Each structure stands twice: as structure tokens, then as C-alpha cells.
């Protein structure tokens, strides 16, 4: 059974590596994302979303429409981080008291 799983993992990994061969180089200024998408967001984000922060405009306005859940994911991540940090702070407080 372990051999079958290992073969499957190797084949899946090979397929994923083969799929990345068509991607543009990292940071390539002529890639489609840098040629078409980024300039549009930079030029039109303020007028289209009325949000002065481009990152917020992309996450909350553009991507929120695309995935129908991006805003919920970001909110949930923020709440989880806040709860984790709160738990770390209270654990330190208990250590200091003892």
C-alpha cells in the first residue's frame, strides 16, 4: 500500500512540476500579470473602489467579487490571529503571576 501511495505522490509531484514549466520567470516585467493586470489596478483602483489603499481595494473589492468569500477568509484569519495573540498574552501573564 505504501508503494502505491509513493508512486502516486511522485506522479502528482511530477505533474505539478511539469505544469510550472510554462510559467513566466519570477519577477519578469513582461509577464501577463505585470503587463495587463497590475497597471489596471494601480491606475483605476481609486476611481473604481474609492479606497485609497490599493491592497485593500484588491482584497476587499476586486477579489471579494471573484471568490465570493475572500473577505470572509481575510476576516476569519484576522480573528484567528487576534485570538492566538490574546492566548499567548494571557499565558505569559499566568507565568508571570506564578
Backbone bond lengths (Angstrom), bond angles and torsions (degrees), N, CA, C in turn:
res aa  C-N    CA-C-N  psi(-1)  N-CA   C-N-CA  omega(-1)  CA-C   N-CA-C  phi
1 X - - - 1.451 - - 1.524 111.33 -
2 X 1.369 116.26 -39.87 1.456 119.88 -179.77 1.527 111.04 -65.38
3 X 1.333 116.57 -32.73 1.462 120.16 179.27 1.524 110.66 -66.73
4 X 1.317 116.89 -41.13 1.466 121.19 178.66 1.528 110.48 -63.21
5 X 1.316 116.80 -42.20 1.466 120.93 179.23 1.525 109.84 -65.49
6 X 1.326 117.36 -42.89 1.462 121.06 179.29 1.524 111.02 -61.90
7 X 1.318 117.02 -43.46 1.470 120.75 178.05 1.525 110.33 -62.40
8 X 1.317 116.98 -43.16 1.460 120.95 179.23 1.530 111.05 -62.09
9 X 1.330 116.98 -43.37 1.465 121.15 179.70 1.520 110.70 -64.40
10 X 1.307 117.48 -42.18 1.467 121.18 179.21 1.530 110.52 -65.05
11 X 1.311 117.54 -43.16 1.464 120.67 178.20 1.532 111.31 -65.10
12 X 1.315 117.07 -43.49 1.466 120.01 178.75 1.525 110.72 -64.30
13 X 1.336 117.07 -41.82 1.459 120.38 177.40 1.512 111.92 -63.75
14 X 1.325 117.12 -41.36 1.463 120.74 176.70 1.515 111.97 -62.47
15 X 1.328 116.53 -41.12 1.459 120.65 177.89 1.528 111.21 -63.88
16 X 1.323 117.19 -40.89 1.465 120.52 177.93 1.529 111.16 -65.62
17 X 1.324 116.96 -42.73 1.461 120.14 177.40 1.528 111.40 -63.25
18 X 1.324 117.29 -40.62 1.460 121.11 177.38 1.536 110.64 -62.04
19 X 1.324 116.74 -37.68 1.463 120.45 179.60 1.518 113.23 -67.82
20 X 1.321 117.60 -25.92 1.462 120.09 -179.51 1.523 112.75 -82.45
21 X 1.310 118.34 -9.94 1.458 120.48 -178.85 1.525 112.56 -66.81
22 X 1.318 117.82 -22.95 1.464 122.02 -178.45 1.524 112.50 -89.43
23 X 1.314 116.82 -5.64 1.456 120.11 -178.27 1.523 110.76 -74.60
24 X 1.343 116.97 150.38 1.469 118.59 175.97 1.514 110.77 -69.20
25 X 1.323 116.16 161.21 1.461 121.27 179.13 1.525 109.80 -63.70
26 X 1.335 115.59 152.19 1.464 121.27 -179.87 1.524 109.61 -62.83
27 X 1.337 116.40 125.39 1.458 121.33 178.41 1.510 114.34 78.78
28 X 1.322 118.47 11.40 1.465 121.69 -179.10 1.529 109.41 -64.87
29 X 1.342 118.65 118.33 1.464 119.99 -178.70 1.521 113.29 -68.64
30 X 1.327 117.96 -14.45 1.462 121.18 179.78 1.522 112.88 -99.54
31 X 1.323 117.68 10.48 1.461 120.00 178.55 1.527 109.16 -71.34
32 X 1.329 117.75 156.72 1.470 120.15 -179.73 1.529 113.80 -57.29
33 X 1.325 117.15 -36.05 1.468 119.12 -179.75 1.523 111.07 -65.18
34 X 1.322 117.09 -38.46 1.465 120.44 -179.62 1.518 112.93 -82.42
35 X 1.325 117.50 -22.17 1.456 120.88 -177.28 1.524 112.43 -87.92
36 X 1.326 117.48 -39.52 1.459 120.41 -172.39 1.529 113.66 -111.93
37 X 1.312 117.53 -47.13 1.456 121.37 -170.39 1.529 112.30 -78.20
38 X 1.317 117.32 -54.20 1.470 121.10 -175.35 1.521 113.65 -58.74
39 X 1.339 119.12 -47.52 1.475 117.94 179.46 1.525 112.91 -59.81
40 X 1.335 116.66 -35.96 1.464 119.09 179.35 1.527 110.65 -65.07
41 X 1.334 117.07 -45.27 1.461 120.07 178.29 1.522 111.05 -61.74
42 X 1.324 117.32 -43.94 1.460 120.69 -177.54 1.528 111.12 -65.63
43 X 1.313 117.19 -41.30 1.464 120.83 -176.12 1.526 112.87 -79.21
44 X 1.327 118.14 -34.41 1.462 120.37 -170.62 1.523 115.11 -110.89
45 X 1.328 119.19 -2.12 1.464 120.82 -174.97 1.518 111.90 -62.45
46 X 1.303 117.97 -45.38 1.468 121.11 -177.31 1.527 111.43 -64.17
47 X 1.318 117.73 -45.95 1.463 120.84 -178.46 1.531 111.85 -70.67
48 X 1.323 117.22 -40.37 1.461 120.55 -175.12 1.521 113.00 -76.00
49 X 1.340 117.70 -34.97 1.460 119.75 -173.79 1.520 114.15 -113.20
50 X 1.326 116.61 -14.42 1.470 122.58 -176.50 1.531 110.87 57.84
51 X 1.328 115.27 34.99 1.463 122.48 177.62 1.521 107.65 -118.46
52 X 1.335 118.32 122.02 1.465 119.16 -176.17 1.532 114.28 -71.29
53 X 1.323 118.20 -19.02 1.454 121.72 -179.04 1.527 108.67 -97.29
54 X 1.339 117.29 120.40 1.461 121.27 -175.98 1.533 111.02 -66.34
55 X 1.324 117.70 -38.16 1.467 120.62 -179.73 1.525 110.26 -62.85
56 X 1.321 116.44 -44.92 1.462 120.30 177.97 1.517 110.81 -64.11
57 X 1.308 116.96 -39.64 1.463 120.46 178.83 1.522 110.98 -61.81
58 X 1.320 116.82 -43.41 1.465 120.10 -179.06 1.523 110.41 -68.03
59 X 1.345 117.70 -47.37 1.465 120.39 -177.12 1.526 112.50 -67.78
60 X 1.311 116.95 -47.89 1.461 119.33 -171.87 1.525 113.01 -86.23
61 X 1.325 117.82 -36.09 1.460 118.84 -174.48 1.526 113.43 -97.30
62 X 1.317 117.34 -56.15 1.464 118.90 -176.86 1.523 111.86 -72.98
63 X 1.323 117.83 -54.09 1.464 120.40 -176.50 1.514 111.65 -71.82
64 X 1.312 118.27 -27.85 1.455 120.73 177.07 1.514 111.87 -61.57
65 X 1.329 115.74 -35.26 1.459 119.69 177.00 1.525 111.23 -73.72
66 X 1.325 116.87 -36.59 1.468 120.59 -176.49 1.519 112.08 -67.86
67 X 1.309 117.64 -46.87 1.461 119.71 -171.34 1.526 113.83 -101.11
68 X 1.294 117.94 -9.08 1.469 123.06 179.39 1.531 112.04 56.45
69 X 1.283 117.12 19.99 1.450 118.93 179.72 1.518 112.46 -162.85
70 X 1.319 116.47 1.08 1.469 119.56 -177.63 1.523 111.13 -60.34
71 X 1.314 117.18 -41.36 1.461 120.00 -179.96 1.522 110.63 -63.87
72 X 1.322 116.90 -39.45 1.462 120.75 178.12 1.524 110.77 -65.28
73 X 1.318 116.92 -39.61 1.465 120.77 178.78 1.527 110.27 -64.07
74 X 1.323 117.41 -45.67 1.464 121.40 179.95 1.532 110.02 -63.83
75 X 1.324 117.57 -42.72 1.463 121.37 178.98 1.527 110.59 -62.86
76 X 1.332 116.73 -44.98 1.461 120.97 -179.83 1.526 110.92 -63.22
77 X 1.328 117.04 -40.29 1.466 120.38 177.75 1.522 110.79 -64.10
78 X 1.320 117.45 -40.71 1.464 120.65 179.40 1.528 110.79 -64.89
79 X 1.320 117.48 -42.53 1.460 121.13 178.60 1.531 110.19 -64.78
80 X 1.334 117.03 -42.21 1.472 120.34 179.35 1.527 110.65 -62.48
81 X 1.331 116.79 -42.97 1.473 119.65 177.93 1.523 110.89 -63.12
82 X 1.329 116.83 -42.32 1.464 119.62 179.50 1.528 111.12 -63.24
83 X 1.326 117.31 -41.84 1.465 120.28 179.05 1.527 111.54 -66.60
84 X 1.331 117.13 -40.12 1.459 119.99 177.59 1.523 111.35 -63.64
85 X 1.311 116.75 -45.36 1.456 119.93 179.49 1.522 111.32 -65.57
86 X 1.326 116.66 -35.89 1.459 120.29 177.13 1.526 110.39 -64.84
87 X 1.333 116.24 -40.81 1.456 120.94 178.60 1.517 111.98 -65.47
88 X 1.318 117.35 -37.34 1.460 121.05 178.02 1.523 109.77 -66.52
89 X 1.323 117.05 -41.22 1.456 120.73 179.63 1.515 112.58 -64.94
90 X 1.329 117.55 -41.66 1.463 119.63 179.73 1.526 110.99 -71.78
91 X 1.333 118.01 -30.83 1.473 120.46 176.46 1.527 110.11 -66.87
92 X 1.319 117.29 -39.32 1.460 120.59 177.84 1.509 110.88 -67.00
93 X 1.332 115.62 -38.05 1.475 119.42 -179.95 1.523 110.30 -63.82
94 X 1.353 117.46 -40.58 1.455 121.50 179.00 1.526 110.79 -65.26
95 X 1.347 117.16 -37.83 1.456 120.35 178.38 1.546 110.94 -65.49
96 X 1.338 115.92 -39.28 1.466 120.00 -179.66 1.510 111.43 -67.37
97 X 1.340 117.50 -33.75 1.468 120.94 -178.49 1.512 111.82 -73.67
98 X 1.327 118.16 -29.05 1.475 119.72 -177.16 1.506 113.16 -88.80
